[in-house]
Amino acid sequence: MVEGLADRRLLAGFGLVWLVLAGVLFAWRGRFSLAAVEQACGLSAPDVRFAPSAADTQAFVAGCGADGLAAYRDLQLIDLVYPAAGALVLVVALALILVRVAPHVAWLALVPLVAAIGDYLENAAAWALLGAGGSDRGWAAQVLQVGSAVKVVGSWVSWLMLSSLVVALLVRAVARRRRVAGLVGEAG
């Protein structure tokens, strides 16, 4: 199952999509960006805070006004694709490494899907809040809080796993190179 995902071409394709979307969300200052939401609402979007309280989320939505809610809606449009793109980059990168070094736990490459599920839960709650137009939707703000926590924890676990595996591969490569150099030195 995971073995079929261990493909460098998939990583390159998903990586490109993810980088473009990340650029729009985090670096771009115009429409569809986090900066546009912050400028229109005066606060950063709940999507970039760790498990914002229901009260904080409701205050954010209530304080945005029509222009702010439109900017937040635009952000949510990009966020329909961004979680999947990010999860797929991590899944494929983890699969590429795990299939080689630890095939018995290659299923761990699927952990980033937990983060994506949390992100989509958060997004569904955001759409419910937007649909309410600032009316009280306490349940949606609470769901957003849970989705945010799942997203952040799942993302951190995924990135830490990937980072650890890359470091382990580098250490292994250096050790192998030293062994080979030592063998060549002894043979000479």
Secondary structure as the mmCIF struct_conf table of DSSP 4:
data_model
#
loop_
_struct_conf.conf_type_id
_struct_conf.id
_struct_conf.beg_label_comp_id
_struct_conf.beg_label_asym_id
_struct_conf.beg_label_seq_id
_struct_conf.end_label_comp_id
_struct_conf.end_label_asym_id
_struct_conf.end_label_seq_id
HELX_RH_3T_P HELX_RH_3T_P1 VAL A 2 LEU A 5
HELX_RH_AL_P HELX_RH_AL_P1 ARG A 8 ALA A 22
HELX_RH_PI_P HELX_RH_PI_P1 GLY A 23 ALA A 27
BEND BEND1 GLY A 30 GLY A 30
TURN_TY1_P TURN_TY1_P1 ARG A 31 PHE A 32
BEND BEND2 SER A 33 SER A 33
HELX_RH_AL_P HELX_RH_AL_P2 LEU A 34 CYS A 41
BEND BEND3 GLY A 42 LEU A 43
HELX_RH_3T_P HELX_RH_3T_P2 PRO A 46 VAL A 48
BEND BEND4 ARG A 49 ALA A 51
HELX_RH_AL_P HELX_RH_AL_P3 ALA A 54 ILE A 78
TURN_TY1_P TURN_TY1_P2 ASP A 79 VAL A 81
HELX_RH_AL_P HELX_RH_AL_P4 TYR A 82 VAL A 101
HELX_RH_3T_P HELX_RH_3T_P3 PRO A 103 LEU A 110
TURN_TY1_P TURN_TY1_P3 VAL A 111 VAL A 111
HELX_RH_AL_P HELX_RH_AL_P5 PRO A 112 ALA A 132
TURN_TY1_P TURN_TY1_P4 GLY A 133 GLY A 134
BEND BEND5 SER A 135 SER A 135
HELX_RH_AL_P HELX_RH_AL_P6 GLY A 138 ALA A 187
#
